[in-house]
Amino acid sequence: MKIDISNKLSEIERYKEKCEEWKKNHLVWNPFHKDLLFRLSWNSNSLEGNTLSLEETIQVIEYDEVRSGHTFTEYQEAKTMYAALSQKMTFKGNTKIDLQWIKDTNYLIMQKDGEFRKEDVYIGTPVEVVYYPPKYQKVPELMKRYTEDLPIPETIQAKDVIAHVARKHIEFERIHPFKDGNGRTGRVIMHQQLLNQGILPAIIKDQSKYRQAFRRYDKNGETSLMEYVIAEGILETYHRLENVYEKFLCRDTNEIIKCNSYVEEPKLIEE
């Protein structure tokens, strides 16, 4: 049964219009943008099992500060994910996502060659194989076809954008073109696809539903759960931007109240 996300789509359309105004205020947009890069880095890594908290992710990126209880790899992942997002993801909305862009993104994330895998792999654990991706010999042609179908017409509505992004995200993960870093690379692609359509990136809130969306697709080829997860993630991002904007408005209100408290009552001037 297909999941109805019409209410979420309507809300996204409304936020798109508001966002254009919020972007013009650098006191709102700049802190939001900085926070979003940190949050997306943490979110994407946590989906892969990285145990750093958001605060710990920010501390290592900003100040190279580490704490006990985590591996060197986890801290390194925070830095490389942030590098990929800050260097490859652009809010200008006209980024061409081609094979080289994808390889460069994977290179920044993994700090390896960024080339397609040269061996067959499986997705899962040593106990349970969840999925067998295509043979490695097929990856170059599959990725060529994948990128040819990535662009989205600018005129289509959020409903069609999210449906397309959901389908292409699952397709990328099922091709599994790299030896490692496919999930994180795929989410950067997803974010940039959305940005190219004037929609903010998706902070994936529900890891369980995100995983289920792939299994649901494998079972019946249906993408509505992934569409739901992405739409929910987009709204999470917009809500955070709105929260920054509201704090900005409160700051102005507080200053007015504070200033008014120091204004003396006008004195009558005798003529």
C-alpha positions in Angstrom: 0.0 0.0 0.0 1.4 3.4 -1.1 2.1 5.9 1.7 0.3 9.2 1.3 2.6 12.2 1.9 0.5 14.9 0.3 0.4 16.9 3.5 4.2 16.9 3.8 4.5 17.9 0.1 2.2 20.9 0.6 4.2 22.0 3.6 7.5 21.7 1.6 6.0 23.9 -1.1 5.1 26.5 1.4 8.5 26.4 3.0 10.2 26.7 -0.4 8.7 30.2 -0.8 9.6 31.3 2.8 13.1 30.0 2.4 13.8 32.4 -0.5 13.2 35.3 1.9 15.1 33.8 4.8 18.2 33.2 2.6 18.5 37.0 2.0 19.1 37.6 5.7 22.7 36.6 6.4 22.2 36.8 10.1 19.7 33.9 9.7 21.2 32.0 6.8 24.9 31.9 7.8 24.4 30.3 11.2 21.8 27.9 9.8 24.1 26.9 6.9 27.0 26.3 9.3 24.8 24.2 11.6 23.4 22.2 8.7 26.8 21.1 7.4 27.7 19.8 10.9 24.3 18.2 11.3 24.3 16.5 7.9 27.9 15.2 8.5 26.8 13.7 11.9 23.5 12.4 10.5 25.0 10.6 7.5 27.8 9.0 9.6 25.4 7.9 12.3 23.3 6.1 9.7 26.4 4.0 9.0 27.0 3.2 12.7 29.3 6.0 13.7 28.8 6.5 17.5 29.9 10.2 17.8 27.3 12.6 19.1 26.5 15.8 17.2 28.5 17.7 19.8 31.5 15.4 19.4 31.2 15.7 15.7 31.3 19.5 15.9 34.2 19.5 18.4 36.5 17.4 16.2 35.6 19.4 13.0 35.9 22.8 14.6 38.7 22.3 17.2 40.2 18.9 16.4 39.1 17.9 19.9 38.7 14.1 20.6 37.4 12.2 23.7 37.9 8.7 24.9 35.4 6.0 24.0 35.5 6.4 20.2 37.9 5.1 17.5 40.2 7.1 15.4 38.2 6.0 12.4 35.0 7.5 13.8 36.7 10.9 14.3 38.2 10.7 10.8 34.8 10.0 9.3 33.4 13.1 10.8 36.2 15.2 9.2 36.0 13.6 5.8 32.2 13.7 5.6 32.3 17.4 6.5 34.9 17.9 3.8 32.8 16.2 1.2 29.7 18.2 2.0 31.4 21.6 2.3 33.4 21.1 -0.9 30.9 19.3 -3.2 27.5 20.4 -2.0 26.4 23.8 -3.3 23.2 25.8 -2.6 23.4 27.6 -6.0 21.2 25.0 -7.5 22.9 24.4 -10.8 25.4 21.7 -10.0 26.0 19.0 -12.6 26.1 15.6 -11.0 28.2 13.5 -13.3 30.5 10.5 -12.9 33.5 12.6 -12.0 31.5 14.6 -9.4 30.4 11.3 -7.8 33.9 9.8 -7.8 35.3 13.0 -6.3 32.7 13.0 -3.6 33.5 9.4 -2.7 37.2 10.2 -2.7 36.7 13.0 -0.2 34.6 10.8 2.1 36.9 7.7 2.0 40.3 9.4 1.3 41.0 6.7 -1.2 41.0 6.5 -5.0 37.3 7.2 -5.6 37.2 4.6 -8.3 34.5 2.0 -8.9 34.9 -1.3 -7.2 36.9 -4.1 -8.9 35.3 -7.0 -7.0 31.9 -8.4 -6.2 30.5 -7.6 -2.8 27.4 -8.2 -0.7 25.4 -6.0 1.6 24.7 -7.3 5.1 26.5 -9.1 7.8 28.6 -12.3 7.9 25.5 -14.0 9.3 22.8 -12.5 6.9 23.2 -11.3 3.4 20.6 -8.6 2.7 21.4 -7.9 -0.9 23.9 -8.8 -3.7 24.8 -5.8 -5.9 25.5 -6.3 -9.6 28.8 -7.8 -10.7 31.6 -5.3 -10.7 32.0 -5.6 -14.5 28.6 -4.1 -15.0 29.1 -1.1 -12.7 30.6 1.4 -15.3 27.7 1.0 -17.7 25.1 1.0 -14.9 26.5 4.2 -13.5 26.6 5.8 -16.9 22.9 5.1 -17.3 22.3 6.2 -13.7 23.8 9.7 -14.3 22.0 10.2 -17.6 18.7 9.9 -15.7 19.7 12.1 -12.8 18.7 15.6 -14.0 15.2 16.8 -13.1 13.1 19.3 -15.1 13.0 22.6 -13.1 9.3 23.0 -13.7 8.1 20.0 -11.8 6.5 20.1 -8.3 7.9 18.8 -5.1 5.9 15.6 -5.4 7.7 14.6 -8.6 11.1 15.8 -7.4 11.0 13.7 -4.2 9.7 10.7 -6.1 12.6 10.9 -8.6 15.2 11.5 -5.8 13.9 8.5 -3.8 14.1 6.2 -6.9 17.6 7.4 -7.8 18.8 7.1 -4.2 17.7 3.5 -4.0 19.1 2.8 -7.5 22.5 4.2 -6.5 22.7 2.1 -3.3 21.6 -1.0 -5.2 24.3 -0.5 -7.8 26.7 0.0 -4.9 29.5 1.3 -7.3 32.2 1.8 -4.7 33.9 -0.7 -2.4 33.0 1.5 0.6 31.3 4.8 1.4 28.3 4.2 -0.9 25.6 5.2 1.7 27.4 8.5 2.5 28.1 9.2 -1.2 24.6 8.5 -2.1 23.2 10.9 0.5 25.4 13.7 -0.8 24.0 13.0 -4.3 20.5 13.1 -2.8 21.1 16.4 -1.0 22.5 18.0 -4.2 19.6 16.8 -6.3 17.2 18.5 -3.9 19.3 21.7 -3.8 19.3 21.8 -7.6 15.5 22.0 -7.4 15.5 24.7 -4.7 14.7 22.3 -1.9 16.8 22.0 1.3 18.7 18.7 2.0 17.0 16.0 4.1 18.1 15.2 7.7 17.1 11.5 7.9 15.4 11.2 11.3 14.2 7.6 11.3 17.0 5.2 10.7 14.7 2.2 10.9 12.3 3.5 8.3 15.2 4.4 6.1 16.5 0.8 6.2 13.0 -0.5 5.7 12.5 1.6 2.6 15.3 -0.3 0.8 13.8 -3.7 1.8 10.4 -2.6 0.7 11.8 -1.6 -2.7 13.6 -5.0 -3.0 10.3 -6.8 -2.2 7.9 -5.0 -4.5 9.7 -2.1 -6.3 7.8 0.5 -4.4 9.4 3.8 -3.3 6.7 5.5 -1.3 8.4 4.7 2.1 11.6 6.3 0.9 9.7 9.3 -0.4 8.1 9.6 3.1 11.5 9.4 4.8 13.0 12.0 2.5 10.0 14.3 2.8 10.2 14.0 6.6 13.9 14.8 6.5 13.4 17.8 4.3 10.8 19.2 6.7 13.2 18.6 9.6 15.7 20.8 7.8 13.1 23.5 7.1 11.9 23.5 10.7 15.5 24.1 11.9 15.8 27.1 9.5 12.5 28.4 10.7 13.7 28.0 14.3 16.8 30.2 13.6 14.6 32.8 11.9 12.2 32.9 14.9 15.2 33.4 17.2 16.3 36.3 15.1 12.9 37.8 15.3 12.9 37.3 19.1 16.3 39.0 19.3 14.8 42.1 17.6 11.7 42.0 19.9 13.9 41.7 23.0 16.1 44.6 21.9 13.0 46.8 21.4 11.6 45.8 24.8 15.0 46.5 26.4 15.4 49.8 24.6 11.9 50.9 25.5 12.6 50.2 29.2 15.3 52.9 29.2 13.2 55.5 27.4 12.2 58.3 29.8 8.7 59.6 29.8 8.4 62.7 27.7 8.5 65.9 29.6 6.1 68.7 29.1 7.8 71.9 28.0 6.4 75.0 29.5 5.9 77.8 27.0 
